[in-house]
Amino acid sequence: MTVIDVKGPTVGAGQVGRSMRRVDADEKLRGEAQYVGDIVIPGMLHGKVLRSPVPRARIVSMDTAAAATMPGVVAILTGDDLLDIDPFWGHAIKDRPIVAIGMVRFVGEPVAAVAAVDETTAEAAVKAIVVEYEDLPVVGTLDEALAPDAPLVHDGPTRPGLFHGLGTLPERDGNVCYRYRIGTDEVDPIFETAEVVVEGTYEFPGVYQYAMETHGVVAQVDGTGITLWATCQHPFLVRAEIAALFDVPLGKVRIHVPYLGGGFGSKSYTKMEPITVALARKAGRPVRIVNRVDESMVTTRRHNARTWMRTAATSDGRLLAREARVWFDTGAYADNGPRVTATGGDAAPGPYRWSAMRVDALCVYTNTAPSGSYRAFGASHLQWVGELQVDEVARTVGMDPVEIRRLNLARPGDEVRRGGKPLDADLVGDVEKVADALGWDRPRDADTGRGLSVGLLAAGAHPVSSAVVRMETDGDVVVLVGSTEMGQGQRTAMAQIAAEVLAMPAERVRCQGTDTRFTPYDRSTGASRSTTLAGLAVQKAAAEVREDLLDIAALVWPHPVASIELRDGAARCGGESRTYPELIARRFGLSGGQLTGEADVHPQGTGSYAEGPVFWEVCIAAAEVHVDRATGQVTVRRTATIADVGKAINPQLVERQDEGATMQGIGNALFEEMVYADGILLNDNLLEYRVPTIEDLPAHSTCVIVENGDGPGPFGAKGCGEGAFAGIIGAIATAVADAGVPVRELPLTPERVWRSIQEMQEDHR
């Protein structure tokens, strides 16, 4: 029997997150397939995708005759089958065809797809398709893409997608598809006269998100419309994109989302849904496509990035100005690149009190796999760079890293981004807490380094969520909310929120999975928004049911509503009590009926991105490392993270979020890297691409939960889970630098660290 933890209140007020029980998965997920791989539809076919073996080429010819005559092959999809629609999609920029049309732009791009009666036949048919390619010059790196005479990955006008949310997109400038600038020219005079200037160029690698469950989709296209069972984090956005792509009414597209086996941004927006729908449309039968790991690695990845940055300061450690230029490699298609670029641009200055700053961030096409979302995108790319420079300033002026941050960090209410939301956290207090948790002042040897990392992440995305809370005749409660469960615990948190409002055990609250036909709209699951925004909608909807219960109770007892208490699933007044089922029976005059609350959260004001974010997610961590100078091996001994969550709806889930973020951060900092050569991914498997294991976790790891009640969500909550990830990467980088090893490129593999040590020794001779 599969067992999951449900941590929730056993009673109402004051019990949020303070108890736990165990529930078998069948009870929690009753009536749902847990994974796309569990789903079997009558007549369902198996789909396989033919992917390009070359990074950039013109398709000269394609011969599908041999594959089409194989027994068991039902349909073969090529670009010729898409002439009746506009076959290009993309939520930021509409630049990606369902299958390659005339040209391929990266190794792994879908060229054709086969639907057959079983997986073996589909695989054999894919191998029987013969494609002739005319190789074209490859733009495999940022340098090649930005060269003056670089071949264009895309030509023609830029077409905005449905959900870029970044205002008017500029026309493409060579291979630059988007540009984000903030700041002024006032930085130049400051740098000319500053007593201390730190400057450098830094490299961040492409990384695979590696959710345990790969991408999978089942699609059915018939007279009633399009139905999908999909591993997607944003079902309502995918629904809109599929409706637009295939030119069908929105109401004719239905998406079921089972319990996802992880996401981390890899299942944000649209991924494998268009090709699965197109294949099912041609086959006239349901089709299931499930990626292998190597196929998911070329479906989406994290952007690699290059940053040039300089920081100016006074001789007594006061930070004055920062300037940064950042280039994000978004691969062959934009995916979420423009948003990553903008968020990275916002993260570049760091949360400091600058006299002036300037950032220029560019999103660049290359002939590599498309780059999209990954936990704490933007902040994870830039925070480690800025924090390395803050520490370098501190070393130069002889100041402790904690003290220089105490002197320079922004305070609550300070402007973080011009025109944006003021800072809503006590960063100085958080830094002091994380330093204490790490044991900042403990004695250490010369090979031990300690580092701090402080940043902010613009969190919440577009603030639109809605929820329905329904109390059944027997007093049990069903919560309908469109936030996707993928292991982060949103179903548990939503159940707890409703239970707290309704003063009843969380065990009697069930949170269903998303079905866009019945579940109310939720913008997306990401940007640490679910507990804050979807949770706020649940709280409001549950409050409507609570009011109904109190109104009914006021009919039972002729007393003011204020004298009636809801507790333990019953109304109480003057020593008497009525259970919720008794109150419902009183309302409807029989044992039947239900109470329903419905609520939404939407932007206040115009809702523009510039007015945001919903909240600033705190990205603070500290780390202690040991550097073996003979081998270059870096061992993370201790970590501490800050979960500045306003109110911890479920403290154990908060701790597990930070624990997982710490593990991923260690992988990103020390060994995870997608290695490309001439546009070809060389380590597209989990033997050569290493992810962290339990052995990589530090011996001592602490999550400090900070509850200041300053969040915009239910009970003063705000999201978590991404901040620790960005913080840990920066903390490890600054700790290695503190141990005397210069850091300019991640990951900090033993070879890279060893070479840095050798170069440093050469310089000192």
Legacy VTK file of the C-alpha trace (Angstrom):
# vtk DataFile Version 3.0
C-alpha trace
ASCII
DATASET POLYDATA
POINTS 765 float
0.000 0.000 0.000
1.318 3.432 -0.923
1.401 5.773 2.063
1.453 9.557 2.040
1.481 12.026 4.892
-1.365 14.418 5.477
-0.456 17.005 8.054
-3.368 19.042 9.235
-5.328 20.405 12.158
-7.351 18.061 14.318
-9.461 20.985 15.465
-10.172 24.461 14.224
-8.749 27.784 15.368
-5.127 27.900 16.343
-4.205 24.429 15.095
-2.870 25.116 11.608
-0.009 22.774 10.816
0.383 21.271 14.276
-0.700 17.659 13.806
-0.245 14.761 11.422
-1.949 11.597 10.342
-1.217 8.979 7.700
-3.645 8.244 4.896
-3.310 5.647 2.177
-3.063 7.029 -1.345
-6.259 5.301 -2.453
-8.221 7.366 0.072
-6.541 10.643 -0.808
-6.602 10.131 -4.586
-9.843 8.164 -4.797
-11.210 7.852 -8.308
-8.078 9.199 -10.000
-5.312 7.616 -12.007
-2.129 8.591 -10.203
0.005 9.000 -13.325
-0.554 9.328 -17.045
1.031 5.900 -17.419
-1.879 4.444 -15.404
-4.490 5.734 -17.844
-6.002 3.350 -20.390
-8.720 4.599 -22.760
-10.666 2.120 -24.929
-9.019 1.973 -28.347
-5.955 3.889 -27.126
-2.888 3.838 -29.354
0.751 4.252 -28.432
2.590 7.225 -29.878
6.290 7.568 -30.587
8.111 10.647 -31.840
10.798 10.759 -34.510
13.326 13.350 -33.348
15.963 15.178 -35.343
19.513 13.771 -35.066
21.038 17.040 -36.301
21.043 20.491 -34.641
20.275 22.627 -37.695
19.261 21.452 -41.146
16.802 21.826 -43.967
14.456 18.868 -44.460
14.965 17.813 -48.093
12.624 14.815 -48.145
10.792 12.411 -45.868
9.774 8.857 -46.829
7.125 7.300 -44.577
5.972 4.565 -46.970
7.708 1.656 -45.262
6.487 2.718 -41.840
2.927 3.277 -43.045
2.593 -0.309 -44.368
3.777 -1.972 -41.166
1.040 -4.054 -39.465
-0.367 -2.236 -36.439
0.560 1.282 -37.605
-2.561 3.446 -37.604
-1.277 6.951 -38.381
1.894 8.900 -39.132
1.952 12.643 -38.452
4.119 14.991 -40.526
4.045 18.695 -41.261
1.809 18.043 -44.290
-1.002 17.070 -41.905
-1.093 20.553 -40.370
-1.999 22.649 -43.403
-5.523 23.356 -42.114
-4.305 25.191 -38.980
-1.630 27.661 -37.956
0.731 24.985 -36.561
2.939 27.296 -34.491
2.630 27.706 -30.733
4.478 29.162 -27.750
3.124 31.010 -24.741
5.740 33.790 -24.879
6.548 33.859 -28.597
4.625 31.831 -31.167
7.717 30.342 -32.777
7.479 26.556 -32.400
5.797 24.179 -34.888
3.972 21.045 -33.708
6.444 19.056 -35.807
9.335 20.484 -37.811
8.178 22.207 -40.987
10.911 22.548 -43.579
13.714 22.938 -41.043
14.971 21.474 -37.777
16.582 23.716 -35.184
17.878 21.376 -32.463
18.819 17.769 -31.870
15.661 16.169 -30.529
13.149 18.357 -32.345
10.044 16.337 -33.322
10.059 15.654 -37.063
7.223 13.110 -37.262
5.150 10.944 -34.945
3.645 7.466 -35.226
0.528 6.004 -33.593
0.383 2.210 -33.429
-1.398 -0.536 -31.547
1.564 -1.115 -29.240
4.744 0.620 -28.215
7.070 -1.827 -29.963
5.371 -1.338 -33.318
5.367 2.436 -32.932
9.082 2.408 -32.143
9.857 0.223 -35.133
7.809 2.449 -37.428
9.633 5.559 -36.248
12.939 3.898 -37.116
11.593 3.005 -40.583
10.946 6.648 -41.526
13.709 7.975 -43.776
14.528 11.697 -43.665
17.103 13.448 -45.812
18.638 16.553 -44.221
20.763 19.320 -45.694
23.104 20.412 -42.909
23.250 24.140 -42.156
25.735 26.128 -40.046
25.101 25.498 -36.350
24.645 28.252 -33.786
25.518 26.127 -30.777
26.736 28.651 -28.207
26.047 32.176 -27.018
29.246 33.377 -28.678
28.192 31.897 -32.016
24.659 33.282 -31.699
25.849 36.801 -30.889
28.563 36.998 -33.551
28.001 39.817 -36.088
27.633 37.368 -38.989
25.743 34.682 -37.062
23.165 32.627 -38.993
19.652 33.359 -37.769
17.955 30.598 -35.807
14.649 32.248 -36.766
13.750 34.734 -39.451
10.477 36.515 -40.110
8.467 38.660 -37.694
8.119 37.954 -33.971
4.607 36.790 -33.078
3.634 37.149 -29.408
2.132 34.143 -27.657
-0.948 34.097 -25.479
0.723 34.433 -22.077
4.036 36.275 -22.266
2.719 38.990 -19.907
5.577 41.359 -20.656
3.913 44.144 -22.594
4.719 44.724 -26.251
7.445 42.344 -27.377
10.201 44.038 -29.377
11.188 42.833 -32.821
13.944 40.276 -32.852
17.505 41.689 -33.004
19.522 39.004 -34.784
19.296 35.988 -32.488
18.146 38.096 -29.521
14.427 37.427 -29.127
13.804 39.551 -26.012
15.591 42.243 -24.010
14.929 43.514 -20.482
16.510 46.686 -19.113
16.252 48.417 -15.765
18.234 51.231 -14.154
19.857 54.422 -15.406
23.091 55.866 -16.746
23.870 57.330 -13.313
26.120 54.353 -12.580
29.042 55.551 -14.735
30.143 58.535 -12.576
29.976 56.348 -9.470
32.254 53.689 -10.925
34.722 56.347 -12.075
35.242 57.626 -8.529
34.535 54.532 -6.371
37.257 53.409 -3.944
36.475 49.718 -4.508
35.296 48.119 -7.760
34.807 44.357 -8.243
34.276 43.109 -11.795
34.030 39.730 -13.502
32.357 37.409 -15.999
30.560 34.303 -14.760
29.119 31.173 -16.403
26.035 29.231 -15.304
25.339 25.848 -16.951
22.292 24.392 -18.614
20.588 22.021 -16.168
17.932 19.316 -16.509
15.036 19.672 -14.051
14.777 15.890 -13.630
11.304 15.305 -12.300
11.030 11.576 -11.529
8.009 11.296 -13.840
8.800 12.232 -17.430
6.383 14.142 -19.683
3.299 12.164 -20.611
0.043 12.961 -22.402
-3.071 11.057 -23.435
-5.177 12.856 -26.052
-8.618 12.054 -27.395
-10.105 14.051 -30.277
-13.708 13.364 -31.287
-17.001 15.096 -31.999
-17.244 16.375 -28.443
-13.907 18.170 -28.620
-10.406 17.536 -27.278
-9.779 15.728 -24.006
-6.324 15.474 -22.462
-4.817 13.662 -19.517
-1.556 15.537 -19.147
1.415 16.031 -16.860
1.070 19.799 -16.836
1.533 22.355 -14.088
-0.646 24.988 -15.788
-3.730 23.144 -17.120
-5.827 26.228 -17.806
-3.052 27.883 -19.811
-2.483 24.656 -21.754
-6.222 24.455 -22.408
-6.213 27.954 -23.895
-3.168 27.211 -26.062
-4.625 23.961 -27.391
-7.938 25.675 -28.155
-6.173 28.449 -30.070
-3.790 26.092 -31.856
-6.473 23.730 -33.140
-9.086 26.475 -33.591
-11.743 24.985 -31.311
-13.864 26.740 -28.657
-12.250 26.873 -25.230
-15.141 24.941 -23.746
-14.440 22.071 -26.125
-11.027 21.418 -24.568
-10.912 19.452 -21.326
-7.756 18.675 -19.356
-7.429 16.191 -16.519
-4.294 16.458 -14.380
-3.352 13.370 -12.344
-0.959 13.476 -9.408
2.335 14.553 -10.995
5.596 12.806 -10.223
7.435 16.103 -9.804
7.672 19.201 -11.945
10.177 21.881 -10.805
9.061 23.974 -13.804
9.706 21.249 -16.399
5.945 20.843 -16.842
5.121 24.544 -16.907
3.083 25.777 -19.861
2.696 23.577 -22.944
5.125 20.781 -23.767
4.031 17.470 -25.373
0.317 18.272 -25.623
0.229 19.739 -29.186
1.941 16.805 -30.896
-0.183 14.278 -28.986
-3.408 16.054 -29.947
-2.341 16.348 -33.582
-1.504 12.639 -33.735
-4.791 11.648 -32.092
-6.653 13.935 -34.495
-5.156 12.144 -37.476
-5.513 8.645 -35.996
-9.136 9.164 -35.010
-8.413 7.304 -31.767
-6.944 8.205 -28.368
-3.136 8.340 -28.316
-0.678 8.226 -25.432
2.876 9.610 -25.684
5.215 9.188 -22.728
8.787 10.461 -22.955
11.893 8.563 -22.034
14.355 10.466 -19.837
16.550 11.393 -22.806
13.457 12.711 -24.629
12.430 14.844 -21.654
15.974 16.237 -21.468
15.508 17.739 -24.951
11.909 18.784 -24.277
12.917 21.408 -21.726
15.888 22.433 -19.596
17.144 25.329 -17.505
18.833 28.219 -19.323
22.580 28.387 -19.289
23.668 31.990 -18.840
26.658 34.297 -18.962
26.877 37.342 -16.692
29.238 40.272 -16.710
28.884 42.252 -13.498
30.641 44.999 -11.602
29.982 46.381 -8.118
31.205 49.668 -6.627
31.683 50.366 -2.917
33.380 52.682 -0.457
36.437 51.717 1.580
34.248 51.275 4.660
31.995 48.708 2.944
29.036 50.791 1.803
27.705 49.473 -1.520
27.193 52.200 -4.107
26.318 50.881 -7.551
25.929 47.738 -9.615
25.902 47.121 -13.336
25.193 43.794 -15.064
24.849 42.423 -18.560
23.304 38.960 -18.793
22.824 36.619 -21.737
20.328 33.762 -21.349
20.556 30.860 -23.824
16.915 30.016 -24.498
17.689 27.331 -27.085
15.929 26.911 -30.407
12.541 28.203 -29.203
11.660 30.910 -26.709
9.542 28.792 -24.335
9.601 30.755 -21.053
12.826 32.566 -21.918
11.455 36.118 -21.906
10.021 35.691 -18.403
13.256 34.073 -17.161
15.194 36.976 -18.653
13.004 39.587 -16.960
13.084 37.819 -13.602
16.834 37.394 -13.861
17.174 41.083 -14.652
15.204 41.922 -11.528
17.401 39.602 -9.439
20.728 40.962 -10.700
20.999 44.013 -8.406
20.235 41.977 -5.312
18.242 43.363 -2.361
20.641 46.170 -1.509
20.333 49.928 -1.080
22.055 51.132 -4.237
22.664 54.731 -5.167
22.366 53.599 -8.792
22.186 50.381 -10.800
21.831 49.268 -14.413
20.916 45.861 -15.859
20.699 44.734 -19.471
19.422 41.144 -19.884
19.072 39.405 -23.251
17.262 36.231 -24.267
19.200 34.529 -27.083
18.276 31.793 -29.569
20.752 28.934 -30.191
20.486 25.540 -31.894
20.103 23.657 -28.619
17.114 22.206 -26.776
14.567 24.831 -25.657
15.060 26.297 -22.197
12.134 26.946 -19.877
11.239 27.222 -16.223
13.158 25.668 -13.354
12.743 26.393 -9.664
13.757 29.965 -8.764
14.621 30.834 -12.338
16.389 34.152 -12.708
17.345 34.331 -9.031
19.323 31.092 -9.236
21.106 32.404 -12.346
22.133 35.762 -10.865
22.139 35.635 -7.069
25.376 33.641 -6.724
27.163 36.135 -8.979
26.083 39.217 -7.047
26.794 37.595 -3.685
30.305 36.617 -4.762
30.959 40.275 -5.521
29.526 41.456 -2.192
31.869 39.027 -0.416
34.819 40.213 -2.528
34.084 43.781 -1.456
33.970 42.582 2.160
37.366 40.855 1.845
38.866 43.914 0.195
37.788 46.288 2.975
38.295 43.797 5.816
34.649 43.374 6.789
32.743 40.262 7.893
30.197 38.995 5.310
27.369 39.201 7.851
28.285 42.754 8.786
28.473 44.055 5.210
24.977 42.713 4.587
23.687 44.152 7.833
24.989 47.536 6.676
23.645 47.445 3.117
20.524 45.293 2.844
17.175 46.881 2.039
14.737 47.353 4.907
10.999 46.572 5.011
9.137 49.133 2.923
12.134 49.980 0.729
11.634 50.092 -3.023
13.165 46.989 -4.623
12.221 47.686 -8.219
11.119 51.101 -9.417
7.320 51.167 -9.483
7.071 47.704 -7.938
5.935 46.406 -4.587
8.053 47.547 -1.610
10.063 44.989 0.325
7.831 42.895 2.588
10.446 41.038 4.648
13.066 41.638 7.349
16.209 40.581 5.479
18.669 41.684 8.149
16.853 39.635 10.761
16.799 36.652 8.406
20.558 36.904 7.761
21.285 36.960 11.474
19.075 33.895 11.995
20.691 31.870 9.208
24.216 32.768 10.396
23.345 31.633 13.918
21.837 28.399 12.596
25.012 27.607 10.638
27.326 28.418 13.546
28.991 31.297 11.747
31.539 32.056 14.468
32.622 28.482 15.251
36.367 27.752 14.912
37.438 26.289 11.559
40.527 25.177 9.653
42.105 26.695 6.519
40.357 24.293 4.126
36.912 25.157 5.464
34.852 27.969 3.975
31.583 29.526 5.077
29.290 31.509 2.853
26.079 33.506 2.931
23.713 34.267 0.100
20.895 36.807 0.115
18.433 37.529 -2.656
14.831 38.125 -3.609
12.595 36.423 -6.142
9.591 38.123 -7.713
6.936 35.551 -6.754
3.272 34.886 -7.379
3.011 35.279 -11.176
-0.308 36.747 -12.327
-2.568 36.871 -9.229
-5.689 35.098 -10.498
-7.036 32.057 -8.649
-10.466 30.751 -7.715
-11.881 28.002 -5.532
-15.076 26.236 -4.564
-15.581 24.711 -1.116
-18.547 22.364 -0.754
-19.791 20.852 2.509
-21.747 17.660 1.875
-24.775 16.427 3.800
-22.612 14.297 6.087
-20.383 17.234 6.992
-17.432 16.179 4.861
-15.893 18.883 2.674
-14.670 18.860 -0.922
-12.259 21.568 -2.100
-12.122 22.316 -5.820
-9.078 24.339 -6.789
-7.019 24.298 -9.985
-3.579 24.218 -8.389
-1.607 21.127 -9.441
-0.327 18.634 -6.900
3.157 17.452 -7.859
4.660 16.464 -4.558
4.844 19.896 -2.938
1.801 19.175 -0.769
-0.765 21.626 -2.131
-3.697 19.244 -1.575
-2.704 18.885 2.059
-2.268 22.641 2.487
-5.606 23.452 0.833
-7.367 20.897 3.023
-5.785 22.442 6.112
-6.809 25.963 5.142
-10.436 24.950 4.611
-10.439 22.903 7.815
-9.035 25.791 9.831
-11.711 28.178 8.608
-14.475 25.622 9.163
-13.151 24.509 12.577
-13.133 20.834 11.699
-10.576 18.022 11.319
-8.539 18.125 8.113
-9.179 14.389 7.761
-12.707 15.260 6.676
-11.596 17.578 3.875
-10.753 16.201 0.437
-8.962 18.248 -2.219
-9.586 16.957 -5.731
-7.246 16.966 -8.708
-7.785 19.374 -11.574
-10.349 18.771 -14.285
-10.808 21.969 -16.275
-14.456 21.154 -16.988
-15.371 21.240 -13.298
-12.491 22.822 -11.401
-12.567 26.626 -11.117
-9.890 28.627 -12.915
-6.379 28.928 -11.547
-3.724 30.753 -13.517
-0.874 28.315 -12.902
1.128 26.246 -10.433
4.553 27.801 -10.040
6.238 30.975 -8.819
5.520 29.844 -5.219
1.957 31.044 -5.722
-0.324 28.138 -4.765
-0.561 28.516 -0.982
-0.613 32.301 -1.264
-3.165 32.810 -4.046
-5.081 29.569 -4.513
-4.971 29.181 -0.733
-6.443 32.645 -0.275
-9.282 31.736 -2.652
-9.898 28.558 -0.613
-9.926 30.565 2.616
-12.481 33.000 1.195
-14.679 30.231 -0.200
-14.559 28.332 3.092
-15.496 31.551 4.914
-18.733 31.670 2.893
-19.611 28.170 4.087
-18.716 29.197 7.626
-21.114 32.129 7.412
-23.875 29.796 6.237
-23.265 27.512 9.211
-23.426 30.441 11.636
-26.606 31.767 10.013
-28.292 28.367 10.389
-27.074 28.067 13.982
-28.598 31.480 14.742
-31.972 29.983 13.830
-31.431 27.152 16.304
-30.470 29.454 19.162
-32.073 32.895 19.328
-28.782 34.531 20.225
-26.433 36.898 18.376
-24.123 35.147 15.937
-21.158 36.439 17.927
-22.161 34.171 20.832
-22.011 31.028 18.664
-18.738 29.125 18.387
-17.727 26.690 15.663
-15.437 23.969 16.990
-14.663 20.315 16.230
-17.176 20.135 13.394
-20.089 21.508 15.398
-21.770 24.767 16.404
-21.852 25.429 20.160
-23.865 27.890 22.227
-24.802 27.984 25.913
-23.689 24.429 26.611
-25.582 22.972 23.642
-24.163 21.804 20.323
-25.315 20.880 16.826
-23.130 18.971 14.399
-22.686 20.297 10.889
-24.906 17.532 9.406
-27.628 18.550 11.866
-27.324 22.163 10.769
-27.519 21.204 7.083
-30.621 19.110 7.783
-32.138 22.124 9.560
-31.493 24.293 6.474
-33.030 21.851 3.972
-35.622 20.132 6.141
-34.265 16.650 5.449
-31.066 14.674 5.335
-29.884 16.179 2.077
-28.502 19.325 0.532
-25.113 20.957 0.713
-23.466 24.267 1.525
-21.249 25.840 -1.102
-18.819 28.729 -1.057
-17.112 30.206 -4.097
-14.431 32.887 -4.216
-11.648 34.257 -6.374
-8.484 36.302 -6.119
-7.708 38.828 -8.829
-5.363 41.781 -9.412
-5.878 44.923 -7.437
-5.385 47.944 -9.697
-4.423 47.277 -13.292
-2.659 44.015 -12.485
0.417 44.814 -14.584
3.705 43.017 -14.005
5.386 46.291 -13.078
3.084 46.710 -10.071
4.029 43.303 -8.708
5.135 40.965 -7.517
2.485 39.405 -5.297
5.243 39.077 -2.703
9.029 39.043 -2.602
10.215 35.522 -1.872
13.243 35.592 0.398
16.250 33.642 -0.953
18.606 33.275 2.008
20.939 30.407 2.886
24.296 29.695 4.453
26.746 26.846 3.874
29.945 25.408 5.258
32.183 23.478 2.869
35.467 21.628 2.937
37.792 21.890 -0.064
40.287 19.097 -0.661
43.130 21.030 -2.265
44.801 17.901 -3.598
41.766 16.695 -5.564
39.479 19.727 -5.885
36.640 17.824 -4.210
34.131 20.109 -2.455
32.141 18.595 0.408
29.146 20.448 1.822
29.229 19.864 5.574
26.495 22.125 6.908
23.674 24.185 5.462
21.009 26.469 6.841
18.086 27.998 4.982
15.469 30.594 5.794
11.813 29.912 5.064
10.337 33.401 5.527
6.749 32.259 4.980
4.642 34.752 6.943
2.649 31.872 8.422
3.595 28.204 8.079
0.368 26.459 7.100
2.245 23.189 7.512
5.708 23.469 9.091
6.741 19.946 8.127
5.956 20.570 4.473
7.909 23.837 4.640
10.911 21.985 6.022
10.653 19.282 3.345
10.464 21.963 0.639
13.693 23.530 1.882
15.308 20.121 2.270
14.531 19.291 -1.358
15.697 22.728 -2.482
18.959 22.203 -0.606
19.531 18.890 -2.355
18.844 20.379 -5.794
20.991 23.403 -5.006
23.935 21.164 -4.104
23.547 19.396 -7.455
23.409 22.666 -9.392
26.389 24.099 -7.531
28.698 21.084 -7.602
28.081 18.741 -10.528
24.912 19.102 -12.640
25.615 20.336 -16.173
24.227 19.636 -19.634
27.287 19.345 -21.868
26.886 20.407 -25.518
29.284 20.207 -28.458
28.267 21.659 -31.829
24.646 21.735 -30.666
24.636 18.050 -29.621
23.869 17.075 -26.015
26.618 14.666 -24.960
25.259 13.480 -21.594
21.569 12.775 -22.249
21.241 9.989 -19.675
21.350 9.658 -15.906
24.666 7.821 -15.917
26.595 10.700 -17.446
24.300 13.441 -16.127
24.583 13.121 -12.359
21.827 14.222 -9.995
22.205 14.423 -6.207
21.654 11.379 -4.059
21.043 11.102 -0.345
24.805 10.699 0.129
25.323 14.257 -1.133
23.244 15.801 1.654
25.245 17.550 4.377
25.575 15.971 7.790
23.878 19.003 9.337
21.041 20.848 7.591
18.685 23.323 9.219
15.552 25.093 7.994
14.667 28.182 10.013
10.981 29.032 9.652
10.230 32.744 10.040
6.611 33.676 10.739
6.073 37.421 10.751
2.488 37.261 9.442
3.470 39.649 6.644
2.301 37.644 3.624
-0.708 38.384 1.402
-2.009 34.814 1.634
-4.249 33.006 4.130
-3.436 33.753 7.778
-0.604 36.028 6.584
1.156 33.267 4.626
3.430 33.536 1.602
5.009 30.840 -0.521
8.316 29.064 -0.113
10.492 26.374 -1.674
12.218 28.339 -4.424
14.080 30.822 -2.245
16.137 28.164 -0.490
17.234 26.787 -3.861
18.638 30.094 -5.127
20.111 30.764 -1.699
21.959 27.440 -1.439
23.667 27.813 -4.824
24.976 31.223 -3.801
25.919 30.062 -0.300
28.030 27.178 -1.638
29.726 29.444 -4.192
30.593 32.075 -1.569
31.747 29.370 0.869
34.166 27.910 -1.695
35.457 31.427 -2.404
35.817 31.960 1.352
38.015 28.826 1.442
40.375 30.655 -0.911
39.274 29.271 -4.272
38.130 31.833 -6.881
34.720 31.013 -8.364
33.637 32.159 -11.813
31.927 29.114 -13.336
29.440 26.517 -12.136
29.260 23.651 -11.449
32.226 23.448 -9.090
33.410 20.041 -10.254
36.602 18.623 -8.720
38.495 19.240 -11.970
37.330 22.839 -12.217
38.157 23.544 -8.563
41.534 21.795 -8.838
42.478 23.811 -11.905
41.483 27.013 -10.123
43.739 26.052 -7.220
46.645 25.329 -9.591
46.206 28.650 -11.412
46.106 30.493 -8.102
49.308 28.787 -6.965
50.976 29.692 -10.263
50.006 33.330 -9.773
51.611 33.344 -6.310
54.961 32.009 -7.521
LINES 1 766
765 0 1 2 3 4 5 6 7 8 9 10 11 12 13 14 15 16 17 18 19 20 21 22 23 24 25 26 27 28 29 30 31 32 33 34 35 36 37 38 39 40 41 42 43 44 45 46 47 48 49 50 51 52 53 54 55 56 57 58 59 60 61 62 63 64 65 66 67 68 69 70 71 72 73 74 75 76 77 78 79 80 81 82 83 84 85 86 87 88 89 90 91 92 93 94 95 96 97 98 99 100 101 102 103 104 105 106 107 108 109 110 111 112 113 114 115 116 117 118 119 120 121 122 123 124 125 126 127 128 129 130 131 132 133 134 135 136 137 138 139 140 141 142 143 144 145 146 147 148 149 150 151 152 153 154 155 156 157 158 159 160 161 162 163 164 165 166 167 168 169 170 171 172 173 174 175 176 177 178 179 180 181 182 183 184 185 186 187 188 189 190 191 192 193 194 195 196 197 198 199 200 201 202 203 204 205 206 207 208 209 210 211 212 213 214 215 216 217 218 219 220 221 222 223 224 225 226 227 228 229 230 231 232 233 234 235 236 237 238 239 240 241 242 243 244 245 246 247 248 249 250 251 252 253 254 255 256 257 258 259 260 261 262 263 264 265 266 267 268 269 270 271 272 273 274 275 276 277 278 279 280 281 282 283 284 285 286 287 288 289 290 291 292 293 294 295 296 297 298 299 300 301 302 303 304 305 306 307 308 309 310 311 312 313 314 315 316 317 318 319 320 321 322 323 324 325 326 327 328 329 330 331 332 333 334 335 336 337 338 339 340 341 342 343 344 345 346 347 348 349 350 351 352 353 354 355 356 357 358 359 360 361 362 363 364 365 366 367 368 369 370 371 372 373 374 375 376 377 378 379 380 381 382 383 384 385 386 387 388 389 390 391 392 393 394 395 396 397 398 399 400 401 402 403 404 405 406 407 408 409 410 411 412 413 414 415 416 417 418 419 420 421 422 423 424 425 426 427 428 429 430 431 432 433 434 435 436 437 438 439 440 441 442 443 444 445 446 447 448 449 450 451 452 453 454 455 456 457 458 459 460 461 462 463 464 465 466 467 468 469 470 471 472 473 474 475 476 477 478 479 480 481 482 483 484 485 486 487 488 489 490 491 492 493 494 495 496 497 498 499 500 501 502 503 504 505 506 507 508 509 510 511 512 513 514 515 516 517 518 519 520 521 522 523 524 525 526 527 528 529 530 531 532 533 534 535 536 537 538 539 540 541 542 543 544 545 546 547 548 549 550 551 552 553 554 555 556 557 558 559 560 561 562 563 564 565 566 567 568 569 570 571 572 573 574 575 576 577 578 579 580 581 582 583 584 585 586 587 588 589 590 591 592 593 594 595 596 597 598 599 600 601 602 603 604 605 606 607 608 609 610 611 612 613 614 615 616 617 618 619 620 621 622 623 624 625 626 627 628 629 630 631 632 633 634 635 636 637 638 639 640 641 642 643 644 645 646 647 648 649 650 651 652 653 654 655 656 657 658 659 660 661 662 663 664 665 666 667 668 669 670 671 672 673 674 675 676 677 678 679 680 681 682 683 684 685 686 687 688 689 690 691 692 693 694 695 696 697 698 699 700 701 702 703 704 705 706 707 708 709 710 711 712 713 714 715 716 717 718 719 720 721 722 723 724 725 726 727 728 729 730 731 732 733 734 735 736 737 738 739 740 741 742 743 744 745 746 747 748 749 750 751 752 753 754 755 756 757 758 759 760 761 762 763 764
